[in-house]
């Protein structure tokens, strides 16, 4: 096809609202975009052309966002892997009972009930892994007082949740038999308010004897915080 006929066909396709990419595809010739732009200058485009371009742009943006999301997820995965690799050695420190007791004291200071408000060990959380760590640490650090039979549980829950199902869930997660679970009533403030998070299993409150342990953990935490703050001021 000679250049004149090629130009005429290109102009005709442009009048139909074809993009330059579509024109090249229809003609089967890799005509430079600058050449097509020169040939088609002054061509009146149909009314639907702008809507067509808008759809193309939106599709391109959606594709770009999808690619960016994949790249972002991969970077995050690599970042988390590096965090794990660089801190994995800290788990070995927990073999030292004194170090484990320090971690336990900090956890109890943040999440546990203090001696003045409750005599005895009491700690509640929504994370099964944290509660398992707490319970196992108590058994390791205080084997003469704490064992699997000393724990009791109570699940604080919302009005639209089934307490029997929640008790079964926490019983399996923590290894505490169901007959060691206290009865509990739903939070009255949640009546008529559906639970938005479908995987929310309530707050499991773990109690145990051990008021002396409670006081010791509080004391350790106070010593740690006071000593650390003193070191910071002394720098």
Secondary structure in CASP SS format (residue, H / E / C, confidence):
PFRMAT SS
TARGET T0000
AUTHOR 0000-0000-0000
METHOD secondary structure of the structure
MODEL  1
X C 1.00
X C 1.00
X H 1.00
X H 1.00
X H 1.00
X H 1.00
X H 1.00
X H 1.00
X H 1.00
X H 1.00
X H 1.00
X H 1.00
X H 1.00
X H 1.00
X H 1.00
X C 1.00
X C 1.00
X C 1.00
X C 1.00
X H 1.00
X H 1.00
X H 1.00
X H 1.00
X H 1.00
X H 1.00
X H 1.00
X H 1.00
X C 1.00
X C 1.00
X C 1.00
X C 1.00
X C 1.00
X H 1.00
X H 1.00
X H 1.00
X H 1.00
X H 1.00
X H 1.00
X H 1.00
X C 1.00
X C 1.00
X C 1.00
X C 1.00
X C 1.00
X C 1.00
X C 1.00
X C 1.00
X C 1.00
X H 1.00
X H 1.00
X H 1.00
X H 1.00
X H 1.00
X H 1.00
X H 1.00
X H 1.00
X H 1.00
X H 1.00
X H 1.00
X H 1.00
X H 1.00
X H 1.00
X H 1.00
X H 1.00
X H 1.00
X H 1.00
X H 1.00
X H 1.00
X H 1.00
X H 1.00
X H 1.00
X H 1.00
X H 1.00
X H 1.00
X H 1.00
X H 1.00
X H 1.00
X H 1.00
X H 1.00
X H 1.00
X H 1.00
X H 1.00
X H 1.00
X H 1.00
X H 1.00
X H 1.00
X H 1.00
X C 1.00
X C 1.00
X H 1.00
X H 1.00
X H 1.00
X H 1.00
X C 1.00
X C 1.00
X C 1.00
X H 1.00
X H 1.00
X H 1.00
X H 1.00
X H 1.00
X H 1.00
X H 1.00
X H 1.00
X H 1.00
X H 1.00
X H 1.00
X H 1.00
X H 1.00
X H 1.00
X H 1.00
X E 1.00
X C 1.00
X C 1.00
X C 1.00
X C 1.00
X C 1.00
X C 1.00
X C 1.00
X C 1.00
X E 1.00
X E 1.00
X E 1.00
X E 1.00
X E 1.00
X C 1.00
X C 1.00
X H 1.00
X H 1.00
X H 1.00
X H 1.00
X H 1.00
X H 1.00
X H 1.00
X H 1.00
X H 1.00
X H 1.00
X H 1.00
X H 1.00
X H 1.00
X H 1.00
X C 1.00
X C 1.00
X C 1.00
X C 1.00
X C 1.00
X C 1.00
X H 1.00
X H 1.00
X H 1.00
X C 1.00
X E 1.00
X E 1.00
X E 1.00
X E 1.00
X E 1.00
X C 1.00
X C 1.00
X C 1.00
X C 1.00
X C 1.00
X C 1.00
X H 1.00
X H 1.00
X H 1.00
X H 1.00
X H 1.00
X H 1.00
X H 1.00
X H 1.00
X H 1.00
X H 1.00
X H 1.00
X H 1.00
X C 1.00
X C 1.00
X C 1.00
X H 1.00
X H 1.00
X H 1.00
X E 1.00
X C 1.00
X C 1.00
X C 1.00
X C 1.00
X C 1.00
X C 1.00
X H 1.00
X H 1.00
X H 1.00
X C 1.00
X C 1.00
X C 1.00
X C 1.00
X C 1.00
X C 1.00
X C 1.00
X C 1.00
X C 1.00
X C 1.00
X C 1.00
X C 1.00
X E 1.00
X E 1.00
X E 1.00
X E 1.00
X E 1.00
X E 1.00
X C 1.00
X C 1.00
X H 1.00
X H 1.00
X H 1.00
X H 1.00
X H 1.00
X H 1.00
X H 1.00
X H 1.00
X H 1.00
X H 1.00
X H 1.00
X H 1.00
X H 1.00
X H 1.00
X H 1.00
X H 1.00
X H 1.00
X H 1.00
X H 1.00
X H 1.00
X H 1.00
X H 1.00
X H 1.00
X H 1.00
X C 1.00
END
